[in-house]
Amino acid sequence: MKDLILIQEYYPGRYLTILIVRSFDDKISPKHVPTPSPTPEAPAESTDPGPSTSEAVRRSDRVRQVPAHLCDYHSQTWDPVPLPPGKRPIGSKWVFKIKTKSDGSIDRYKARLVAKGFNQEYGIDYEETFAPVARVTSVRSLLAIAATKRWPLFQMDVKNTFLNGDLSEEVYMTPPPGVSLPSGHVCRLRKALYGLKQAPRAWFEKFSNTVLSLGFSASNYDSGLFTRTTAAGSILLLLYVDDMIITGSDSTGIASLKQSLSSAFEMKDLGKLHYFLGLEVLSDVSGTYLCQAKYISDLLSKAGLLDTKVASTPLEYNLHLTPSAGTPLQDPTRYRQLVGSLVYLTVTRPDIAYAVHTVSQFMAAPRSDHYAAVLRILRYLKGTMFHGLYFSSTSSLVLRGFSDADWDSDMTDRRSTTGYCFFLGDSLISWRSKKQSLTARSSTEAEYRALADTSQELIWLRWLLSDMGAPQKSPTPLWCDNNSAIQIAHNDVFHERTKHIEIDCHFVRQHVVRNTIRLHPISTLDQPADIFTKAHLPGRFRELVTKLNLSRSSPD
């Protein structure tokens, strides 16, 4: 016979719920109670560590003192004040989450006080809310450059991130669970609690001002990138909410930056970069390997695919899904969850980009055929779980791009699909698969619209790489498998056949004249961007995957 004791223990800024199993011999076998995932109003979380179970058990006699400790901790977060006439306070709640390591083991148990920001009113208790984060392409580009230049990669994160942001608006909140205030009193927030609409913006403003005061410059092409050049070399910092990658050639400057950030904020130095935003990063002298194997494993478990059946391609050849295919799903929630997870998986898996692009078009009203296509993608992933990107240390830092389009490919609206990809040397850093916004009247028009989108990404990448210390001093080669589109780009006479796409024509041609882009023809068989425009037979698909230089396993 065993006794069960439920303890809710408080640690600065968070609660921890622990289930204590006490047997007759009085030995304690603690089990952490699984807690629900954060609600939608909770933003990206920080990675502050929770206390150990044994520590929680020793402190169980302090549970009754939670309100006093909470008030002490939040003395700089809010002021207890009478609610002013005409003001409406928002609510709050505790959100619990289990954080895991890249190998799936439990890292820590988190609890966070979250404001119910969905009750805020624009113009009254919030205004601007936009807060930039680093683009995923920037993350891949930075890792590729660091691998080639053999820069060390470090990771830090900020504890209680949004609490560092200062509020300029009047925001009132009802006392959270565990806090007692005098009758008629509420909490006037000084700091930006998690869940507030302006919390991410307030935090980013505070962080960027701090970093700029340390001599860094913010990139004009990715607001999450900060750079500094010193006599000893360069330092680069890439910020995604509260997680940051630090790299560069100035080791002394990097150490000084870490110390300065730790003085300004409560930081956690995670050492060498291994796990970032769900991405597994393995680095050695030969290069950097990037994959999402754990993410795939968790996704397969969520989908219930426990058998051994796998698929050779993510999408059946010549499959044309339509909004009316199959029967409606009784509950589309699982479909939307799986597709949403697959979208994030394309961060390191360009081989599923076209398939995910296809199934994501039916999120509003998914049907049985659409769900079957999602399951096929998952079965393909099951057989290729450890595929990922590899950035070799012997790669060059020369940018090159490929542009393609599949004309008239959508059977519903006859719109074409654009596909492009960019390599930095041998490292794949950017790609896209997207339906074009207008119906093209010819294959040349479809190819040229794709060429314009590709050129736009190319110009941005050149600017970004220059900020990262890899300037492109010569024209960037861009391959296209449509000779007519290339001829239009070189032709300064526009006529009836091109006037409806004249803006795209002018945009591409201007950069050709400026010698920013150098267009080259390529055969369809050699075109790697072809994988982003249509489904392929297994043999052709494997050939295209090889052209993308995907690594099939983690290098030893």
C-alpha positions in Angstrom: 0.0 0.0 0.0 1.3 3.5 -0.9 0.3 7.0 0.0 0.0 9.7 -2.8 0.8 13.3 -1.8 0.4 16.1 -4.3 2.7 19.1 -3.7 2.7 22.4 -5.6 6.0 24.0 -4.9 7.0 27.5 -5.8 10.3 28.7 -7.2 10.9 32.2 -8.3 8.6 32.9 -11.2 7.2 29.4 -11.5 5.3 26.6 -9.7 6.3 22.9 -9.9 3.7 20.2 -9.3 5.1 16.9 -8.0 3.5 13.7 -7.1 5.2 12.0 -4.2 4.7 8.2 -3.8 5.4 7.2 -0.2 5.6 3.5 0.6 5.7 1.7 3.9 9.5 1.8 4.2 9.2 5.7 4.0 11.3 5.8 0.9 10.2 8.6 -1.4 9.8 7.9 -5.1 8.9 11.2 -6.8 7.2 11.4 -10.1 6.6 14.6 -11.9 3.1 15.0 -13.0 2.7 15.5 -16.8 1.3 18.9 -17.4 -0.7 20.3 -20.3 1.1 22.2 -23.1 0.9 26.0 -23.1 -2.3 27.5 -24.3 -2.3 29.5 -27.6 -1.9 32.8 -25.7 1.5 31.7 -24.3 4.4 32.9 -26.6 7.7 31.2 -27.2 9.2 30.0 -24.0 12.5 30.6 -22.4 14.7 27.7 -21.3 15.2 28.4 -17.6 15.9 25.2 -15.5 13.5 24.0 -12.9 14.6 22.6 -9.5 15.4 19.0 -8.9 12.8 16.7 -7.4 14.7 16.2 -4.2 15.0 19.9 -3.7 11.3 20.3 -4.2 10.7 17.6 -1.6 12.9 19.2 0.9 11.1 22.5 0.4 7.6 21.1 0.6 7.1 22.8 4.0 7.3 26.2 2.3 4.3 25.7 0.1 2.1 27.7 2.4 4.4 30.7 2.0 3.9 30.9 -1.8 1.9 34.1 -1.9 4.5 36.1 0.0 7.3 34.8 -2.1 5.4 35.5 -5.3 4.8 39.1 -4.2 8.5 39.5 -3.4 9.5 38.1 -6.8 7.1 40.3 -8.7 7.8 43.5 -6.8 9.5 44.9 -9.9 6.9 43.4 -12.3 3.7 45.1 -11.0 2.4 47.5 -8.4 -0.8 46.8 -6.4 -3.1 49.7 -7.0 -6.8 50.5 -6.8 -8.5 49.9 -10.1 -9.0 53.3 -11.8 -12.6 54.2 -13.0 -13.2 53.1 -16.5 -10.3 50.6 -16.6 -10.8 46.9 -17.1 -8.2 44.4 -15.8 -7.1 41.4 -17.8 -6.8 37.9 -16.2 -3.9 35.6 -15.8 -3.2 31.9 -15.4 -0.4 29.4 -14.7 0.8 27.4 -17.7 2.8 24.2 -17.2 5.1 22.4 -19.7 7.6 19.6 -19.8 10.8 20.5 -21.6 12.8 17.7 -23.2 16.3 17.4 -24.5 17.3 16.5 -28.1 17.4 12.8 -27.2 13.9 12.9 -25.8 14.8 12.7 -22.1 13.2 15.2 -19.7 15.2 18.3 -19.2 13.0 20.3 -16.8 9.5 21.1 -15.7 8.4 24.6 -16.4 5.6 26.8 -15.1 4.9 30.3 -16.2 2.5 33.0 -15.2 0.7 34.1 -18.4 -1.4 37.2 -18.9 -4.7 36.7 -20.8 -3.7 39.2 -23.5 -6.6 38.2 -25.7 -8.7 40.5 -23.5 -6.6 43.6 -24.4 -8.0 46.3 -26.5 -6.1 48.1 -29.2 -5.4 51.8 -28.4 -6.2 51.3 -24.7 -3.7 48.9 -23.3 -1.6 48.1 -26.4 -0.6 49.5 -29.7 2.2 48.2 -31.8 2.9 44.5 -31.4 5.2 43.5 -34.2 8.5 42.0 -33.0 11.1 40.7 -35.5 12.8 37.3 -35.1 15.6 35.8 -37.1 14.6 34.2 -40.4 15.2 30.5 -40.7 17.2 31.1 -43.9 19.5 33.3 -41.8 20.0 30.5 -39.3 21.1 28.1 -42.1 23.3 30.8 -43.8 25.0 31.5 -40.5 25.7 27.8 -39.8 27.0 27.3 -43.3 29.4 30.3 -43.1 30.6 29.3 -39.6 31.3 25.8 -40.9 33.4 27.0 -43.8 35.3 29.6 -41.6 35.5 27.0 -38.8 34.1 29.4 -36.3 32.9 28.0 -33.0 29.1 28.0 -32.4 27.7 29.0 -29.0 24.2 29.2 -27.6 22.7 31.3 -24.8 19.1 32.0 -23.8 17.4 34.4 -21.5 15.5 33.4 -18.4 12.0 34.9 -18.0 12.6 36.7 -21.2 9.5 38.9 -21.6 9.8 40.1 -18.0 12.7 42.1 -19.1 10.6 44.3 -21.4 9.4 47.6 -20.1 5.8 48.6 -20.6 4.9 52.1 -21.8 1.1 51.5 -21.7 -1.2 51.2 -18.7 -2.0 47.6 -18.3 -4.0 46.3 -15.3 -4.3 42.6 -14.3 -6.3 40.8 -11.7 -4.2 39.1 -9.0 -2.9 35.7 -10.2 -3.7 32.5 -8.3 -1.8 32.5 -5.1 -1.6 36.3 -4.6 -3.8 38.2 -2.2 -4.4 42.0 -2.6 -6.6 44.4 -0.7 -10.2 44.6 -1.8 -10.6 46.6 -5.0 -6.9 46.4 -5.8 -5.3 45.0 -9.0 -1.8 44.7 -10.4 -0.6 47.5 -12.6 2.1 45.9 -14.8 5.5 47.5 -15.1 7.1 44.6 -17.0 5.8 42.8 -20.1 4.4 39.5 -18.8 4.1 36.5 -21.1 0.8 36.6 -23.0 0.6 40.4 -23.4 0.3 41.4 -27.0 3.2 43.9 -26.8 5.4 41.6 -24.7 7.6 40.3 -27.7 8.1 43.9 -29.0 9.0 45.3 -25.6 11.5 42.5 -25.1 13.1 42.9 -28.5 13.5 46.7 -28.0 15.1 46.2 -24.6 17.5 43.5 -26.0 18.5 45.4 -29.2 19.2 48.6 -27.3 21.4 46.6 -24.9 23.4 44.9 -27.7 23.7 48.2 -29.7 25.2 49.8 -26.6 27.9 47.2 -26.7 29.1 48.3 -30.1 27.1 46.0 -32.3 25.2 47.0 -35.4 21.8 45.6 -36.4 21.5 44.2 -39.9 19.2 46.0 -42.3 18.3 42.7 -43.9 17.4 40.6 -40.8 16.5 42.5 -37.6 17.5 39.5 -35.5 21.2 39.6 -36.7 23.7 41.8 -34.8 27.3 42.1 -35.9 30.5 43.7 -34.6 33.9 44.0 -36.2 36.9 44.3 -33.9 40.7 44.4 -34.3 40.7 40.7 -33.5 38.0 39.7 -35.9 34.2 39.6 -36.1 31.3 38.6 -33.8 27.8 37.6 -35.0 24.8 37.2 -32.8 21.5 35.8 -34.2 18.4 36.2 -32.0 15.2 34.2 -32.1 12.9 35.5 -29.3 15.0 34.3 -26.3 17.4 31.9 -28.0 20.6 33.1 -29.6 23.5 31.8 -31.6 26.8 33.5 -31.1 29.8 32.9 -33.4 32.7 34.7 -35.0 36.5 34.8 -35.1 37.1 37.0 -32.0 37.1 34.5 -29.1 37.9 37.2 -26.6 35.1 39.4 -27.8 32.7 36.5 -27.7 33.6 35.9 -24.0 33.2 39.6 -23.3 29.8 39.6 -25.0 28.6 36.7 -22.9 29.7 38.4 -19.7 28.0 41.7 -20.7 24.7 39.9 -21.5 24.8 38.0 -18.3 25.2 41.3 -16.4 22.3 42.9 -18.2 19.9 39.9 -18.1 19.5 36.6 -16.3 21.1 34.4 -18.9 21.9 30.7 -19.3 25.0 29.8 -21.1 24.3 26.6 -22.9 27.8 26.2 -24.2 28.4 24.8 -27.7 25.4 24.8 -30.0 23.7 21.4 -30.0 19.9 22.0 -30.0 18.3 25.2 -31.3 14.5 25.7 -31.9 14.0 22.0 -32.2 16.9 21.6 -34.6 19.7 19.2 -33.8 23.1 20.6 -34.6 26.2 18.4 -34.7 29.5 20.2 -35.5 33.1 19.0 -35.8 36.2 20.1 -37.9 34.7 18.6 -41.1 31.4 20.6 -40.9 28.0 21.0 -39.4 25.1 18.5 -39.7 21.5 19.8 -39.1 18.5 17.6 -38.7 15.2 17.1 -36.9 15.2 13.4 -36.2 13.7 13.8 -32.7 11.0 16.1 -34.1 10.2 13.4 -36.7 10.1 10.7 -34.1 7.7 12.7 -31.9 5.5 13.5 -35.0 5.3 9.8 -35.9 4.2 8.9 -32.4 1.6 11.6 -32.4 0.2 10.3 -35.7 0.2 6.7 -34.4 2.4 5.3 -37.2 4.0 2.5 -35.2 4.2 -0.1 -38.0 7.2 -0.6 -40.3 5.6 0.5 -43.6 7.5 3.3 -45.4 7.1 5.2 -48.6 9.8 5.8 -51.3 8.6 9.3 -52.1 6.6 11.9 -50.1 3.9 12.2 -52.7 2.5 9.8 -55.2 3.5 10.5 -58.8 0.9 12.3 -60.9 -1.3 12.8 -57.8 -3.6 15.8 -58.3 -5.5 16.7 -55.1 -8.6 18.8 -55.4 -10.8 20.4 -52.7 -13.5 17.8 -53.4 -11.3 14.7 -53.3 -12.6 12.1 -50.9 -15.0 12.5 -48.1 -14.9 15.3 -45.5 -13.1 14.6 -42.2 -15.4 14.6 -39.2 -12.7 16.3 -37.1 -10.1 18.3 -39.1 -8.0 19.1 -36.0 -5.5 16.3 -36.4 -5.0 17.1 -40.0 -4.2 20.7 -39.2 -1.9 19.7 -36.4 0.1 17.3 -38.6 0.4 19.7 -41.5 1.4 22.5 -39.2 4.2 20.2 -37.8 5.2 19.2 -41.3 5.6 22.9 -42.3 8.1 23.4 -39.5 9.9 20.2 -40.6 10.7 21.7 -44.0 13.3 23.8 -42.1 15.8 21.0 -42.7 13.9 18.8 -45.1 13.7 20.4 -48.6 12.8 17.0 -50.1 9.2 17.3 -48.6 8.7 21.0 -49.4 6.5 20.4 -52.5 4.4 17.7 -50.8 3.8 19.9 -47.7 3.0 22.9 -49.9 0.4 20.7 -51.6 -1.4 19.4 -48.5 -1.3 22.7 -46.7 -3.7 24.1 -49.3 -6.6 22.1 -47.8 -6.4 23.2 -44.2 -9.8 24.9 -44.3 -11.8 21.8 -45.3 -9.5 18.7 -45.4 -10.9 15.5 -46.8 -9.9 11.8 -46.7 -7.7 11.9 -49.8 -5.8 14.9 -48.3 -5.3 13.0 -45.1 -4.0 10.0 -47.0 -1.4 12.2 -48.6 -0.3 13.5 -45.2 0.1 9.9 -44.0 2.3 9.1 -47.1 4.6 12.1 -46.2 4.9 10.7 -42.7 5.7 7.2 -44.0 8.4 8.7 -46.3 9.8 10.5 -43.3 9.8 7.3 -41.3 12.3 5.8 -43.8 14.4 8.9 -44.0 14.4 10.1 -40.4 18.0 11.0 -40.2 18.2 12.9 -43.5 19.3 16.5 -43.0 21.5 19.3 -44.2 25.2 19.1 -44.1 27.4 22.2 -44.3 31.0 21.2 -45.1 34.0 23.1 -43.8 35.6 22.7 -47.3 32.7 24.4 -49.1 33.2 27.7 -50.9 31.2 30.8 -50.0 30.0 31.5 -53.5 26.2 31.9 -53.9 24.4 30.2 -56.8 20.7 29.8 -57.5 18.3 27.7 -59.5 14.8 28.8 -60.7 12.0 26.6 -62.1 8.2 26.6 -62.6 5.6 23.9 -63.4 3.1 25.6 -65.8 -0.6 25.1 -65.4 0.0 22.5 -62.6 -3.0 23.1 -60.4 -6.1 21.3 -61.7 -8.5 23.5 -59.8 -7.4 27.0 -60.8 -4.7 26.3 -63.4 -2.1 28.3 -61.5 1.6 27.4 -61.8 4.0 26.4 -59.1 7.3 28.3 -58.5 10.3 26.5 -57.2 13.8 27.8 -56.4 16.8 26.9 -54.3 20.1 28.6 -53.4 23.5 27.0 -52.5 26.3 28.7 -50.7 29.1 26.7 -52.2 27.8 23.1 -51.7 25.5 24.1 -48.8 21.8 24.4 -49.4 20.6 27.5 -47.5 17.3 28.6 -49.1 14.5 27.1 -51.1 10.8 27.6 -51.8 7.8 25.8 -53.3 4.8 28.1 -53.8 1.7 28.4 -56.0 1.9 31.6 -58.1 -0.7 34.3 -57.3 -1.9 34.7 -60.9 -2.7 32.2 -63.7 0.1 32.3 -66.3 -1.0 32.3 -70.0 2.2 30.5 -71.2 5.0 28.4 -69.8 7.4 31.3 -70.5 5.3 33.6 -68.3 5.2 31.0 -65.5 9.0 30.6 -65.7 9.5 34.4 -65.8 7.3 35.0 -62.7 9.4 32.3 -61.0 12.5 34.0 -62.1 11.4 37.3 -60.6 10.6 35.7 -57.2 14.0 33.9 -57.3 15.8 37.1 -58.2 14.1 38.9 -55.2 15.4 36.2 -52.8 18.8 36.3 -54.5 19.2 40.1 -53.9 18.2 39.7 -50.3 20.7 36.8 -49.8 23.5 38.8 -51.3 22.8 41.7 -48.8 22.5 39.2 -45.9 25.7 37.3 -46.7 27.6 40.6 -46.9 26.5 41.4 -43.3 27.6 37.9 -42.2 31.1 38.3 -43.6 30.6 36.5 -46.9 30.2 39.2 -49.5 29.5 38.2 -53.1 32.0 40.1 -55.2 31.0 38.7 -58.5 27.6 38.3 -60.2 25.5 35.5 -58.8 24.9 32.7 -61.4 21.2 31.9 -61.7 20.2 28.8 -63.7 16.8 28.6 -65.5 15.6 25.9 -67.9 13.5 28.2 -70.1 15.4 29.9 -72.8 12.5 32.2 -73.7 12.5 33.6 -70.1 16.3 34.2 -70.3 15.9 36.0 -73.6 13.2 38.3 -72.2 15.5 39.2 -69.3 18.2 40.3 -71.8 15.8 42.1 -74.2 15.1 45.8 -73.6 12.2 45.9 -76.0 8.9 45.0 -74.4 5.9 44.2 -76.6 2.4 42.7 -76.4 3.6 39.3 -75.2 5.3 40.7 -72.1 3.5 43.9 -71.2 1.3 42.1 -68.6 4.4 41.0 -66.7 6.4 44.1 -67.5 7.1 44.9 -63.8 8.7 41.5 -63.4 10.6 42.0 -66.6 12.0 45.3 -65.5 13.0 44.0 -62.1 15.0 41.0 -63.4 16.5 42.9 -66.3 17.7 45.8 -64.1 19.7 43.4 -62.0 21.1 41.6 -65.1 22.3 45.0 -66.5 23.8 45.9 -63.1 25.7 42.6 -63.2 24.2 41.4 -60.0 22.7 38.4 -61.7 24.1 36.3 -64.5 21.5 34.0 -66.1 22.5 30.6 -67.4 20.4 28.0 -69.3 20.2 24.5 -67.8 18.4 21.3 -68.9 15.4 20.2 -67.0 17.2 16.9 -66.2 20.0 18.8 -64.4 17.6 21.3 -62.7 17.6 20.7 -58.9 14.7 23.1 -58.4 12.5 20.7 -60.3 11.9 18.9 -57.0 10.0 21.9 -55.6 7.5 22.1 -58.5 6.0 18.6 -58.9 5.9 15.0 -57.7 8.3 12.6 -59.2 8.8 8.9 -59.7 11.1 7.3 -57.1 14.2 7.1 -59.4 14.0 10.8 -60.5 13.1 11.9 -56.9 16.3 10.2 -55.5 18.3 11.8 -58.2 17.0 15.3 -57.3 17.6 14.7 -53.6 21.2 13.9 -54.4 21.5 17.2 -56.3 20.3 19.0 -53.1 23.3 17.5 -51.2 21.1 16.2 -48.4 23.0 14.1 -45.9 21.5 10.7 -45.3 22.8 10.3 -41.8 24.8 12.1 -39.1 28.5 12.1 -40.1 30.7 10.3 -37.6 
